Amino acid sequence: MRALAKRKPGPGAELIEVPAPRPGPRELLVRVKAASICGTDLHIYNWDAWAAGRLKPPLIFGHEFGGTVEEVGAEVRSFAPGDLVSAETHVVCGRCFLCRVGRAHVCEKTSILGVDRDGAFAEFVVIPEENALDNPRDMAPEIAAIQEPMGNAVHTVLAGEVAACTVAVLGCGPIGLLAIAVARACGASRVWAMEPSAYRRDLASRMGATEVVDPGATNPLEFILERTEGEGADVVLEMSGHPAAVTQGFKMARLGGRVALLGLPSRPLEIDLANDIVMRGLTVQGIAGRRMYATWYQTRELLASGQVDPKPVITHRFRLEEFEEAFELVRSGRCGKVVFQL
């Protein structure tokens, strides 16, 4: 099969031919139909400090995908060839304390598809049966693929109260864009979006943002305070990981408000913990992955309801052999979600 791999440490990737994997007794062999590029994949492609410290090449990367079951292991009972599936990409132990108390999404023994084990930028991928999620057979494979990152948005938005709340979304990459739509669908009264890219600001408006702000031209903190009579937003969703956005996010939440952090800063940050968090009574949440598997069912229902349409977020499609152009586009930021069609 063809696969996009990181064969050795360093920037870039290679399109190679390798034997197709074989499923174990409780695994599925999936023919990948669509696989989308995540920020994590860009870190791997660029080979930044995180990737250098985490990955052990050779590795096929990519983890957001939709595809059809090609073959099932001898002990698989829930799926059959032809089923259209997505995948929860965190493969967990199922036995530790966190797994057993319903917090498997932060299992300490997590192995991530496309990071710790071969992933989905390939014609075939093997996944455990318990990580597969079935989809309607008429669902577009690219929609099946982006349910994984949409789950990040759903988890971030629904980690606390959002109905009848004012919401500030900091960073309108694909997950931030989806968070805007999810917040509106779940009853947020107003959703303000902060994004430096003009391309993505336009997408934020299309996804339902009440107003969209360029933080390079308008001070986001002053903007939120003006719109809330000096009180601040009820909920702040930090999706960028940018140091300035993180520190401003704490300040723009109202007293007793909620700040959910999904974005990953590239370096440690200095935070005024006493004045910006403790004395303001904020609830601060670190959001990791998706709750297994509650978030997936919430995502499914939001899609089925028609209240969240993720299609505008998918802006570009490439063949796997066009990977260099695809990653350069993602690096530029002039895109939403970029999808490989196989």
C-alpha positions as CSV (number, residue, x, y, z in Angstrom):
1,M,0.0,0.0,0.0
2,R,1.0,3.7,-0.3
3,A,1.7,5.5,2.9
4,L,2.9,8.9,4.0
5,A,5.7,8.2,6.5
6,K,8.3,9.8,8.7
7,R,11.1,7.4,8.0
8,K,13.8,9.3,9.9
9,P,14.1,12.3,12.2
10,G,13.9,15.7,10.5
11,P,11.5,17.9,8.5
12,G,9.2,16.6,5.8
13,A,7.8,13.2,5.0
14,E,8.0,10.5,2.3
15,L,5.4,8.7,0.2
16,I,6.4,5.1,0.3
17,E,5.2,1.6,-0.6
18,V,4.9,-0.8,2.3
19,P,3.0,-4.1,3.0
20,A,-0.6,-3.5,4.1
21,P,-1.0,-4.3,7.8
22,R,-2.9,-7.4,9.0
23,P,-5.6,-7.2,11.7
24,G,-5.2,-9.1,15.0
25,P,-8.1,-11.1,16.5
26,R,-9.8,-8.0,18.0
27,E,-8.8,-5.5,15.3
28,L,-10.3,-4.0,12.1
29,L,-8.4,-3.5,8.8
30,V,-9.9,-0.2,7.4
31,R,-9.5,1.0,3.9
32,V,-9.0,4.8,4.4
33,K,-11.3,6.9,2.2
34,A,-10.4,10.4,3.7
35,A,-7.9,11.6,6.2
36,S,-7.6,15.1,7.4
37,I,-4.5,17.0,8.5
38,C,-4.3,18.0,12.2
39,G,-2.1,20.5,13.9
40,T,-0.3,17.5,15.5
41,D,0.5,16.3,12.0
42,L,2.0,19.7,11.1
43,H,4.2,19.4,14.2
44,I,5.4,16.0,13.0
45,Y,5.9,17.2,9.4
46,N,7.9,20.2,10.6
47,W,9.8,18.1,13.2
48,D,9.6,20.6,16.0
49,A,10.9,20.1,19.5
50,W,7.7,18.3,20.6
51,A,7.9,15.8,17.6
52,A,11.6,15.2,18.1
53,G,11.0,14.4,21.8
54,R,7.9,12.2,21.2
55,L,8.2,10.3,17.9
56,K,10.3,7.2,17.1
57,P,10.6,6.9,13.3
58,P,9.9,5.1,11.1
59,L,6.2,5.9,11.5
60,I,3.1,6.3,9.3
61,F,1.4,9.4,10.7
62,G,-2.1,10.9,10.5
63,H,-5.0,10.1,12.8
64,E,-8.2,11.8,11.6
65,F,-9.9,9.5,9.1
66,G,-13.0,7.9,7.8
67,G,-13.0,4.6,5.9
68,T,-14.7,1.3,5.2
69,V,-14.0,-1.9,7.0
70,E,-12.0,-4.2,4.7
71,E,-11.4,-7.2,7.1
72,V,-12.2,-8.1,10.7
73,G,-10.2,-10.2,13.2
74,A,-11.5,-13.6,14.3
75,E,-12.9,-12.2,17.6
76,V,-14.6,-9.1,16.2
77,R,-18.4,-9.1,16.7
78,S,-19.5,-5.5,16.2
79,F,-18.4,-4.7,12.7
80,A,-18.4,-6.3,9.3
81,P,-16.7,-5.6,5.9
82,G,-18.3,-2.5,4.2
83,D,-19.1,-0.6,7.4
84,L,-18.1,3.1,7.3
85,V,-16.2,3.9,10.5
86,S,-14.3,6.7,12.2
87,A,-11.9,6.1,15.0
88,E,-11.2,7.3,18.5
89,T,-7.5,7.8,18.2
90,H,-6.5,7.3,21.8
91,V,-5.9,3.6,22.4
92,V,-6.1,3.1,26.1
93,C,-5.3,0.3,28.5
94,G,-8.8,-0.2,29.9
95,R,-7.5,-1.4,33.2
96,C,-5.9,1.6,35.0
97,F,-7.7,3.7,37.7
98,L,-8.6,6.4,35.1
99,C,-10.0,4.0,32.6
100,R,-12.1,2.3,35.3
101,V,-13.6,5.5,36.7
102,G,-14.7,6.8,33.3
103,R,-11.7,9.0,32.5
104,A,-10.1,6.9,29.8
105,H,-9.4,10.0,27.7
106,V,-6.6,10.8,30.1
107,C,-5.3,7.2,30.6
108,E,-1.6,7.4,31.5
109,K,-0.9,4.5,29.1
110,T,-2.5,6.0,26.1
111,S,-1.0,5.1,22.7
112,I,-2.1,7.6,20.0
113,L,-2.8,6.6,16.4
114,G,-0.3,8.2,14.1
115,V,1.9,9.3,16.9
116,D,2.8,6.2,18.9
117,R,1.6,3.7,16.4
118,D,1.1,3.6,12.6
119,G,-1.6,5.9,11.5
120,A,-4.0,6.8,8.7
121,F,-2.1,8.7,6.0
122,A,-2.2,5.4,4.1
123,E,-4.5,3.2,2.1
124,F,-5.1,0.9,5.0
125,V,-4.9,1.2,8.8
126,V,-5.5,-1.2,11.6
127,I,-7.5,-0.1,14.7
128,P,-8.8,-2.0,17.8
129,E,-12.5,-2.9,17.5
130,E,-13.3,-0.8,20.6
131,N,-11.9,2.3,19.0
132,A,-14.1,2.1,15.9
133,L,-17.3,4.2,15.6
134,D,-19.9,3.3,13.1
135,N,-21.4,5.8,10.7
136,P,-24.4,5.9,8.3
137,R,-23.2,4.4,5.1
138,D,-24.3,7.5,3.1
139,M,-22.1,9.8,5.2
140,A,-19.3,11.5,3.2
141,P,-15.9,9.9,4.3
142,E,-14.5,13.4,4.9
143,I,-17.3,14.1,7.4
144,A,-16.5,10.8,9.1
145,A,-12.9,11.9,9.2
146,I,-13.5,15.2,10.9
147,Q,-15.7,13.8,13.7
148,E,-12.5,13.3,15.7
149,P,-11.4,17.0,15.8
150,M,-15.1,18.0,16.0
151,G,-15.2,15.9,19.2
152,N,-12.4,18.1,20.6
153,A,-14.7,21.1,20.0
154,V,-17.7,19.4,21.5
155,H,-15.7,18.4,24.6
156,T,-14.4,21.9,25.0
157,V,-17.8,23.6,24.7
158,L,-19.8,21.1,26.8
159,A,-17.3,20.7,29.6
160,G,-19.5,23.2,31.5
161,E,-22.6,25.3,31.2
162,V,-23.0,27.1,27.8
163,A,-26.8,27.6,27.2
164,A,-27.7,31.3,27.5
165,C,-24.1,32.1,28.1
166,T,-21.8,34.6,26.3
167,V,-18.8,32.8,24.8
168,A,-15.4,34.0,23.5
169,V,-13.5,31.7,21.2
170,L,-9.8,32.5,20.9
171,G,-8.3,31.1,17.8
172,C,-10.3,29.9,14.7
173,G,-8.4,27.0,13.4
174,P,-10.7,24.1,12.4
175,I,-11.5,23.1,16.0
176,G,-12.2,26.7,17.0
177,L,-14.4,27.1,14.0
178,L,-16.4,24.0,15.0
179,A,-16.6,25.2,18.6
180,I,-18.4,28.3,17.4
181,A,-21.0,26.2,15.7
182,V,-21.3,23.8,18.6
183,A,-21.7,26.7,21.1
184,R,-24.5,28.3,19.0
185,A,-26.2,24.9,18.6
186,C,-26.1,24.4,22.3
187,G,-27.8,27.7,23.1
188,A,-25.0,30.2,23.7
189,S,-26.5,33.7,23.5
190,R,-23.6,35.4,21.8
191,V,-20.3,34.0,20.4
192,W,-17.4,36.3,19.7
193,A,-14.4,35.0,17.8
194,M,-10.8,36.2,17.8
195,E,-8.6,35.3,14.9
196,P,-5.6,37.1,13.1
197,S,-6.2,35.3,9.7
198,A,-8.6,37.1,7.5
199,Y,-9.4,33.8,5.7
200,R,-10.4,32.2,9.0
201,R,-12.3,35.2,10.2
202,D,-14.5,34.8,7.2
203,L,-15.0,31.1,8.1
204,A,-15.8,32.1,11.7
205,S,-18.7,34.3,10.4
206,R,-20.0,31.5,8.3
207,M,-19.9,29.1,11.3
208,G,-22.2,31.5,13.3
209,A,-20.0,33.9,15.2
210,T,-21.9,36.9,16.4
211,E,-18.8,39.2,15.8
212,V,-15.3,38.4,14.7
213,V,-12.2,40.3,15.8
214,D,-8.7,40.7,14.4
215,P,-6.6,40.8,17.5
216,G,-3.9,42.6,15.6
217,A,-6.2,45.5,14.9
218,T,-8.5,45.5,18.0
219,N,-7.6,44.7,21.6
220,P,-9.6,41.5,22.3
221,L,-9.9,42.2,26.0
222,E,-11.2,45.7,25.5
223,F,-13.6,44.4,22.9
224,I,-15.1,41.8,25.2
225,L,-15.4,44.2,28.1
226,E,-17.2,46.7,25.9
227,R,-19.7,44.1,24.7
228,T,-20.4,42.9,28.2
229,E,-20.7,46.2,30.1
230,G,-17.3,45.5,31.8
231,E,-18.4,42.1,33.1
232,G,-16.5,39.8,30.7
233,A,-17.6,36.6,28.9
234,D,-19.3,33.8,30.8
235,V,-17.2,31.2,29.0
236,V,-13.8,31.6,27.3
237,L,-12.6,28.8,24.9
238,E,-8.9,29.1,24.3
239,M,-8.1,27.2,21.1
240,S,-4.9,28.8,19.9
241,G,-2.2,28.2,22.5
242,H,-0.8,31.6,21.8
243,P,0.7,33.1,25.0
244,A,-1.0,36.4,24.6
245,A,-4.4,34.8,24.0
246,V,-4.0,32.5,27.0
247,T,-3.2,35.4,29.4
248,Q,-5.9,37.6,27.9
249,G,-8.4,34.8,28.1
250,F,-8.2,34.7,31.9
251,K,-8.7,38.5,32.1
252,M,-11.7,38.5,29.7
253,A,-13.7,35.9,31.6
254,R,-16.3,37.3,34.0
255,L,-15.8,36.8,37.8
256,G,-16.7,33.2,38.5
257,G,-16.6,32.4,34.8
258,R,-15.2,29.3,33.0
259,V,-12.0,29.1,30.9
260,A,-11.5,25.9,28.9
261,L,-8.0,25.4,27.5
262,L,-7.5,23.3,24.4
263,G,-4.7,25.1,22.6
264,L,-1.1,24.0,23.3
265,P,1.5,26.7,23.9
266,S,4.9,26.0,22.4
267,R,6.6,27.0,25.6
268,P,5.9,27.3,29.4
269,L,3.9,30.5,30.2
270,E,4.0,32.9,33.2
271,I,0.5,33.5,34.6
272,D,-0.7,35.8,37.3
273,L,-2.4,32.9,39.1
274,A,-3.4,35.0,42.2
275,N,-5.0,38.0,40.5
276,D,-6.3,36.5,37.2
277,I,-7.5,33.1,38.4
278,V,-7.7,32.6,42.2
279,M,-9.1,36.0,43.3
280,R,-11.5,36.0,40.3
281,G,-12.9,32.6,41.2
282,L,-12.5,31.2,37.7
283,T,-13.1,27.6,36.8
284,V,-10.1,26.6,34.5
285,Q,-10.3,23.3,32.6
286,G,-7.6,21.5,30.6
287,I,-9.3,19.8,27.7
288,A,-7.6,16.6,26.4
289,G,-9.1,14.6,23.5
290,R,-12.7,13.5,23.7
291,R,-14.5,11.8,26.6
292,M,-14.7,8.1,25.7
293,Y,-17.2,7.6,24.3
294,A,-19.8,10.2,25.5
295,T,-18.3,13.0,23.3
296,W,-18.7,10.8,20.2
297,Y,-22.4,10.3,20.8
298,Q,-22.9,14.0,21.5
299,T,-21.1,14.8,18.2
300,R,-23.2,12.2,16.4
301,E,-26.4,13.8,17.6
302,L,-25.3,17.3,16.8
303,L,-24.6,16.2,13.2
304,A,-27.9,14.3,13.0
305,S,-29.8,17.3,14.2
306,G,-28.6,19.4,11.4
307,Q,-27.8,22.2,13.8
308,V,-24.0,21.9,13.2
309,D,-22.9,21.7,9.6
310,P,-19.1,21.0,9.4
311,K,-18.8,21.2,5.7
312,P,-17.7,24.9,5.4
313,V,-14.7,24.0,7.6
314,I,-13.5,21.6,5.0
315,T,-11.9,24.0,2.5
316,H,-9.3,22.0,0.6
317,R,-8.9,18.5,-0.7
318,F,-5.7,16.8,-2.0
319,R,-4.4,13.4,-3.2
320,L,-1.9,11.8,-0.9
321,E,0.9,12.4,-3.4
322,E,0.2,16.1,-3.2
323,F,1.2,16.1,0.5
324,E,3.9,18.8,0.2
325,E,1.4,21.3,-1.2
326,A,-1.2,20.3,1.4
327,F,1.2,20.8,4.3
328,E,2.4,24.1,3.0
329,L,-1.2,25.3,2.8
330,V,-1.8,24.2,6.4
331,R,1.4,26.0,7.5
332,S,0.2,29.2,5.8
333,G,-3.1,29.2,7.8
334,R,-5.1,30.2,4.6
335,C,-7.4,27.2,5.0
336,G,-9.8,25.4,7.2
337,K,-9.6,21.7,7.4
338,V,-7.4,20.1,4.7
339,V,-8.3,16.5,3.7
340,F,-6.5,13.8,1.8
341,Q,-8.9,11.8,-0.5
342,L,-7.7,8.3,-1.1
